[in-house]
């Protein structure tokens, strides 16, 4: 049974999450479609060596059994890269993803609990044949935006003020433009640099940029049992739009770099954090035991793996 989260509890959870950057990215009003361009440099069945790069959505934070690397990376052996490698028998397979990673952590060591995760791009060589990249959410500081929306919703409720989207209003400039546009543009520039470096280090690799699955539904009303009125209905829609905007940026940069964008948003529709416990791919702010809030659960990692497999095999 889904628990309704009291407003102060939700705000405390989201503010705590905003202090650590292990959650998804910010984002367009329509889900980004997968890039239909053929993989570069050569089509055909994928082969190893395969290197998986990314943040907590790639690592599979808190999912057991745990994988290698520092404990703070939260790397799981049932994350989507591991499932893809197992299904396609890709070897050797190297997973260097790490929770809280930003694009800066791909070229510099990342300090986490239990040690240091080496620069993720260091795993690439001229022999690498396949690379998946799942990054950008922490650069966009999406959890801070979520926390801002929860705070705005709580203040509105306490003041009994009107308005259905106080957070959207806070992020809208006087001229009507979004104050988040510059953030998303910066994410795109950083990803472009990452993809150039991937191409330099692994010139013969097929490169896939993996997008983020849907955290929130199109219908804000379905979130009432989970979020209550802590986030205004209009701001639930606003947050969903921001995630889609991020995915569109990732898609565009992948296309510009002749990489393939993997759309995980579309197949995850109806499996967001506000869906029932048996349907959701993303855990709510108060997650099931052993799961990370606002992150994919095992079903979510399996769904993301299916999207990657479809992109790799054309099926």
Secondary structure, 3 states (H helix, E strand, C coil): CCCCCCHHHHHHHHHHHHHCCCCCCCCCCCCCCCCCCCCCCCCCCCCCCEEEEECHHHHCCCCCCECCCCHHHCCECCCHHHHHHHHHCCCCEEECCCCCCCHHHHCCCEEECCEEECCHHHHCCCCCCEEEEECCCCCCCHHHHHHHHHHHHHHHHHHCCCCCCHHHHHCECCCCCECCHHHHHHHHHHHHHHHHHHHHHCCCCEEEEECCCCCCCCCHHHHHHHHCCCCCHHHHHHHHHHHHHHHHHHHHHHHHCCCEEECCHHHHCCCCCCCCCCCCCECCCCCCCCCCCCCECHHHHHHHHHHHHHHHHCC
